[in-house]
Amino acid sequence: MAFSLPNLPYAFNALEPHVDARTMEIHHDKHHAAYVNNLNAAIAGTEHEGKDLEDLLAHVSKLSPAVRNNGGGHWNHSMFWEIMSPNGGGAPDGDLASKINKNFGSFEEMQKQFAAAAATRFGSGWAWLCVDGNDDLFITSTPNQDNPLMDVADKQGRPILGLDVWEHAYYLHYQNRRPDYVSAWWNVVNWEEVGRRYRSAVRTN
Ligand code: MN3
């Protein structure tokens, strides 16, 4: 069974004015679609065909650059669409809010550290909020389409929130102003979904 492009769970213009419709359309229909197609082409007819994507990412150091780049691209974007929502913004509640306060001191301090990780990731990549093996949260960033599920990551863990800081994610609307994009993006974060991913990560540990 080949990998397939998931539908965007809302309209292209649903995240405006924070993320513009044209960017969303190109990002989902062109960029993400290309990762899916290139991933399928890279594993077609190999022993990796039919494998679970996260299993591939877990030992991606032994696989081709095409699987690393496009497998990461497919996983990262599939998550990215889901952790955003037109009804997003605000702050998390429940267990996730408590854990953020425990690990960072406050929600605002976590946002500050996350924004710094996004701003200082040189070139293309992602900023992440992740759960480690002790159920604690940490912030990290990765280059290109790498992510913390990969055995090549500086720090491994399960991402529950990720921000695409490739220029294709913001350039049409924000041009070179990556920090403005990051600030606006908090308005569309779907904390309900991030909380669900947090609880799932803690249960699986
Ligand atoms: Mn992207």
Boltz pocket constraint, residues with backbone or C-beta under 6 A from the ligand:
constraints:
  - pocket:
      binder: B
      contacts: [[A, 27], [A, 31], [A, 77], [A, 164], [A, 166], [A, 168], [A, 169]]
      max_distance: 6.0
